[in-house]
Amino acid sequence: MFPLDTLPAALRQAQPLLWHNPSLQPAAAALAASRYGRADIEAAIARWQRFAPLLARLFPDSVAADGRIDSPLLAQTDADGHALWVKADHALPITACIKARGGVYEVLCHAEELAQAAGLLPEGSSYTVLADAPARTLFAQHRILVGSTGNLGYSVGVMARALGLQVEVHMSHDAKEWKKQRLRALGASVVEHQGDYALAVATARDIAAADEHAYFIDDESSLLLFFGYAAAAWDLAPQLAAAGLRPTPAQPLRVYLPCGVGGAPGGVAFGLKCLFGDAVQCVLVEPVASPCFLLRLASGDDALSVYDIGLDNHTVADGLAVPRASATVAGIVQQLIDAVITVSDASLLAEVRRQWQQHGLRLEPSAAAGFVAHAQFSGQWPGATIPVVWTTGGNGLPDEVFLPLLAG
């Protein structure tokens, strides 16, 4: 096993820290050595475009008329009076969380494949046929399984149930009760586990493997999820241009991405590096009790979990309560992540309150991570940058869950 005593002491002591990735390479070199690249993301974008008319039909009150799933880029000012930008995925259509970019996408991809195999989607036809009765009859014979702490399960559940697919969501003990109830209201089956996120994923994977009519969405290793997220970089680029922001290696974007298992932030980071190269710095942000991706990048050990370094994986940021990082994603982005920052639960809750009181943003604790990272560590990492905080969930929080977060 990796020698744990070589890890930063603050990591093992659950103290906030800024960790610069020693494996970071110039983007061009890292991407040239990768088996994946810009063409994979552009293929995902083209697929998203084919799904757009279907999304507009299924969710006319949520998505834009063109069927795109995207969020605004908001302007704020940080404590030093400098511009701070917010990519507001906490308010994404359909799911109000970043998992719409991955979970919704993979469900659509699976539906596309089922329909094509059944002859229900002739080449050149509109994808709106996936909402017609013949497709729904087909989909009703199939089910999707996923392991989740909440937001991925909901994104998968919303999209799958809209198409008529059966859904079974395996949820860890960290998952909030309201998220379970929200899934049940959709008609999804919720299986509760006393263990953590990793156990929920493993159980769902094993069940799906034994059922030929079941499809498992694997948050730990799915490339469909990964490239669904990566396409977000292409959404951000025109928003930056419209705001007059032109990142360069001398003044790069510094993008703060809340990180759990790594699929969403890893995918977004990959897309950003493909599009902007060294004109972007990608910073993952994790709770001090659950720094699984930092641990994986620092050690290179896919098997190592936060429990192995004495941490308990208990955090108010339930969406980031993951003990072990995705080996698949870590392998792809090992040389592309600039840094990882860890933050405390108390700072996350304080930031949830501040963002609501000062800016009217309805965030869950996970989604506040980037603001905390910027406020606490930008001074320790000098240089001219264009800071972008990527918010990841919270606009769908019911009042009975959100208001108590403001009481502290």
N, C-alpha and C positions, 0 to 999 in steps of 0.2 A: 504494500500500500504506500501511497505518497507520504513522505515524512511530514506529519502534521505540524511539527514544531517550526517548520519553515514558513508557515502562513503568518500573515500580519497578526500581532497580538490582539489588536482591536477587533478583528474578525471573530476570533475565538471567544472574545469577551463580550460580544454583542454590543459593540460600540460603533457609532457612525464613523465611516471612513471613506476616503477617496483613494481608489486603487487604479493606477495606470497599467494598462495591459502591456506587458513586455513582449508579447507575441505580435503586437500590431505591426503591419506592413503597409507600405504605400498601396493605395487601393488598386492601382493598375496591376501591380505585381501579384497581389493576393487574388484578384479576380481572374488573372490570366492562368493561375494554377488551379482554379476551381473548375469542377465539372459542370457548374451551373453559372448562368450569367444573364445578361440583358435580354437575350432572346426568349428565355423561359418566362421572364416577367411580361414581356410584350405579348406572348401567347396567352398568358393569364388575362391581360387587359382586353385582348380581343374576345376571349371567352366571356368576360364580364359584359362586354358590349352586346353579345348575342343574348345574354340573360336579361338585359335591361327592359325590353318590352314585357316580359313575363313579370318582372318585379313591379312595373308600373300597373299592371293589371291586378296583381294580387294585393298590393299595398298602396292603393291610390291616395290614401290619406297620409302616408308616411314618406314615401320617396318623391323625388322631384318628377316632373312630368316626363323627363327623359329616362326615368328608371335608374338613375345613378345613385349609388350609396356613397355619400361623402359628407364631410363636416366643414364648417367654416374655419378660417384662420383669424383668430382674434388678437387684438392689440392690448397690451397692458404696459405698465411701468413698474420696474422692480424697486426694491428699497433704496437703491442708489440713484434712482431717477432715470435709469437707462431703459430703453425699449426691451420688452419681453413679449414674445409671440406665443400663442396658444393654439395648437392644432386640436380642435375640440371634438375628439372622437367619443367623449362622454355623451355627446348628443347625436350620435349617428342615427339615421333613420332605421326603423324596424326594431332595433334592439337596444339603442342608447348605450352601446359599448363597442369597443374596438373589435370584439369577436365577430361582429357582423362581417368584417372584411375577410375572416377566415371561415368561421362556422357556416354562415350563409352560403359562401362560395362553394365549399366542399359538398354540401347537401345538393346544391344546384348541379354540380358536376356529376354526382351519383345519379340524380334524376335524369340527366341528359343521357348517361350511358345506358340506364335501364330502358329508356324510351327508344333509343337508337337500336338496341338489341331486339326490341319487340316490333320494330318497323313503324313506330308511331311518330318518328321525327325525320321525315325524308329530307335529304340535303336541300338546303335553300329555303326550307319552311320557317315560318315565324315560331319562336320558342314559346309563344303564348299557347300553343297546343298542349303544353305540359300542364296547363290548368283545365283542360277539357276533360269530359267524362271518361273517355277511353284511357287516358293517362292516369287519372285518379283511381280507376279500377285496378290498373296495373300496380300502382304505388301502394295501394292498400294491402297488397300481398307481401310487402317487404317492410323491414324495420331497420332503423338506424340506432346504434348504440354508441354512447360516448361517456367518458369519465370526466368529471368536472367539479370545480369548486363553486360553480354557479353561472358565470357569464357565458362561457362556451356552451354549456348545456342549454342555456336559454336561447342562444342564437341558433343552435342546431334545432332545438325544439320548435321555435317559431317558424322557421323555414320548412322543416319537414312536415309539420302539421298543416301548414298552408297548402302543401302539395298533396296531402292525404297519406303520407308515409306514417307508419307506426314509429314511435320513439321511445327509447329506454335510456334514461340518464342515471348513471351511477355517481353518487355524490359523496364527498368526504365529510368527515365530522366537522370540518371548518366551514362548510357551506351554511349559509344563513337560511333560517326557516322560511322567510318570505320568498326566497328564491325557489325553494322547493314547491311552495304553494302556487307560485306563479306558473311553474311548469305543469303542475297537475291541472291547473285551470285551462291550459292549452289542450289537454287530453294526452299528455305525455305520462309515461310510467316512470316514477322516481324510486330508485333503489338506494337506501341510505346505508352507509358503512360507518362502523365505529373507528375504522382506521383512517389514514390520511389520503391525500390526493393520489399518491402513487398506487395505493391499494385499490382505489376506485377504478383507476385506469386499467390496472392489470386484470381485475375481475371482469370488467366490460369486454376487454380484449379476448379473454378466454371463452366467454359465453358466445360472442359473435363468431369465433372460429368454429364452433360446433353447429352452426345453423347456416345452411346454404342461402337462406333468404334474409340473412342479417348482414349489415355493413357496419364496420367499426371505424369511427373517426378518431384517429390516434393523435392526440395532442402532443405526444412525445416524439413522433416520427413522421407525421404526414407532410409530404411535400406540397399537396394541394393547399392545405392550410397556409403553409409557409409562403407560397407564391401569391395566394389571395391577399395576404398581408403586404407582401412586397410591392404590389401594385399601388399601394397608398402613396409611394414616393412620387408617382406620376400625377397624383391629385394635388400634392403639395406644391409642386414646381410652378404651375401657373398662378397659384395664389401668392407665392413669393414674388413673382414677376409683377403681378398687379399691385403689390404693396411697394414696389420699387426696390426690392431686396435682391442683390446679386452676390451670392456667396462666392468667395475666392479662397484659395489656400492661405492667403494672408489674412483674410477675415472670413473664416468658415462659419457655416451653421454649426451650432452646438445643440444637438437634439437629445433631450432627456426622455427616456423611454422606460416606464414602469415594467418590471420583469418578474415573471413567475417561472414557469417551466421554460420559457424562452421563445416559443413559436411566434407570437405576435411581435415582440420587440426585435427578435432576430430577423424575421422576415422584413419588417420595416427598415431595419438597419441595412440589410442586404440591398434592398431597393434603393435606398438613399446613396449608398456607396456606388452602385451601378450608375446612378444618374449624375451624382455630383463629384464622385471621386474623392480627392483629398480636400475638397471644398466643404466637407461635412465631417464633424466629429460625432460619433454615436456613443452615447452614454447610457448604460443600463442602470436602473435604480431599483434596489431591493430592500426589504425590511431587514433590520439587524438580526432578527431571529431566523430568517429564511434566505440567506444569501447563496442560494444554490448555484446560480450561474457564475458568480464570482469564484466560488469554490471549484467549479469545473474548469474555468479558464485558468485559474492559478495552478491547479494540480495536474490537469490533463487526464484525470482519472474519472471515467464515466460512471463508475460504481459508487463513488464517494457521495455521501449525503450529509446534510447539515447535522444530523444526529451524531455522525462520526466525529464531529469537532465539538460536541457538547452543547449544541444549540437545540431548542425544543420545537422550532417551527410554529410557535404560537404567535400570531400577530393579528391586530385589528384589520389589517389589509388582507382579508380572506382570499381575494383573487390572486394574491402573490404568495400564499402559504403552500409552498412546494418544497419538498425536501431534496429532490434530485433533479438536475437540469436535463433537458433533452440532449442526448448524445448526438442525435442527428443534426440539430440546429447548431450546437456548439462546434461540431466538426466543420460546418460550412462557414461560420462567422468568426472562428477563433482568431484570425488575423485581421479582422475588420472592425472589431469593437475597440474603441479608444480607451474607455475607462468604465469602471463600475463604482457606483456610490451606494452606500447603505445608510438608511435613515431609521429613526426611532418611531415607535407608535405614537408617542406623545406629540412629536412634531407633525405627523400626518394629521392627527385630529385637530391640532391648532390651525393647520393650513386649510382643512375642510371648512372650518368656521370663518377663517379670513377670506377665503375665496367667495363664500356666500355673502358675507357682510359687505365686502368691498366691491365685488364684481358680479354678484348674482349667479355664480356658477354652482350648480348642484352636483357635487362630486362625492364619490365614495372614497374612503381613505386610500385605496390603491392608486386612484387617479390623481391624488395630490402629491405623489412622490416626486415628480419632476420639479415642482415648485420648491419643495424643501431642499432638494439637491442643489438647485441653482442658488438659493438663498444662503445655504450653509457652506458651499464649497467653491463657488465661482472665484472668490478671492484667493483661494489656494491654487488656482489654476489660471494664471494670468494670460492675457492675450486678447486681441480684438476679435470678438465673435458676434454672431447673430443668434441669440439664444431662443430655442423653440422648446416649449414644454408640451409633450404629447399627453393629453388627458384620455383616459381609457374607459371610464364608466361612471355612472352615478345619476344621470338625468332621469333614469327610470325608478329611482328609489322612492318608495311610498313615504308619505309624511310620517307615518308611525315609526319608520326606520331612520329617516333623515333627520327629523327634528331632534331626537335625543343626541345625535352627533354634535349638535350645536350647543348643547346644554353645559358641556364641560368647561 
